[in-house]
């Protein structure tokens, strides 16, 4: 099974627009198909914060209880310890937590819509791709 780290923006996009590629990824995850989610406490905290933003809450109001949704996903995730990289890897230092989690969790891919992460292309041999590209990869892996 493919191990993947998903950026907070993928979670928010899935909550706001469940029919889009990020939402489709979570459907696969919740059904236990195709990939294993790798997360760290720092990533979980960023996602929880993002889901509490007023603009995000307005967009998902009535669709899901964001807190319960995230709690359910956390139960499925393979949690790795927070840590730091030996040297800063991303232009945005807040993105390094995703890179560290991917290495620590032996992930095969990082999924993001963040331009700073996508601009790296890969880290330590781990490709960084958009949700749509990851869906395609999963389709080919099954």
C-alpha positions, -999 to +999 in steps of 0.1 A: +000+000+000+013+035-009+022+057+021+014+094+016+016+126+035-012+151+027-008+188+031-033+208+052-046+224+021-057+190+007-077+184+039-094+218+037-101+214+000-117+180+007-139+194+034-150+223+012-155+204-020-158+167-013-165+159-050-131+172-061-099+153-063-090+159-026-124+147-015-120+116-037-087+109-020-104+109+014-132+087+001-105+062-008-088+066+025-120+062+046-128+030+026-094+017+034-084+016-002-052+024-020-031+043+004-020+048+040-019+083+055+012+094+073+009+124+097+026+141+126+011+160+156+023+193+140+005+185+107-027+175+126-025+208+146-022+228+114-052+210+098-073+215+129-064+253+129-072+256+092-106+239+096-114+265+123-108+295+101-141+314+098-139+315+060-134+277+059-162+270+085-186+291+063-178+269+033-182+236+050-212+245+073-237+218+073-217+194+052-196+178+079-185+183+115-149+193+107-136+183+142-152+149+141-142+143+105-105+151+114-107+129+145-119+100+124-091+105+099-065+107+127-076+073+138-067+059+104-033+077+102+001+064+109+014+091+133+051+099+133+069+121+158+074+157+151+110+165+142+131+189+122+152+185+091+189+188+093+187+219+071+158+240+059+144+225+027+115+246+017+112+284+010+084+283+037+099+268+069+063+258+079+064+233+050+093+214+064+071+194+088+056+177+057+090+168+044+101+155+078+069+134+082+074+119+048+109+108+056+102+096+091+070+078+079+087+062+049+061+079+026+062+073-011+046+106-020+037+140-006+004+154-018-001+192-018-015+222-036+011+245-019+033+262-045+064+261-023+062+224-018+053+217-054+082+239-065+106+214-048+093+186-071+107+160-047+124+157-014+149+129-006+135+110-035+099+115-025+078+131-052+056+160-043+024+160-064-010+176-067-041+157-056-052+149-091-018+134-100-020+113-068-054+100-078-039+090-112-010+073-095-035+054-072-055+044-103-024+029-119-013+012-086-046-007-082 
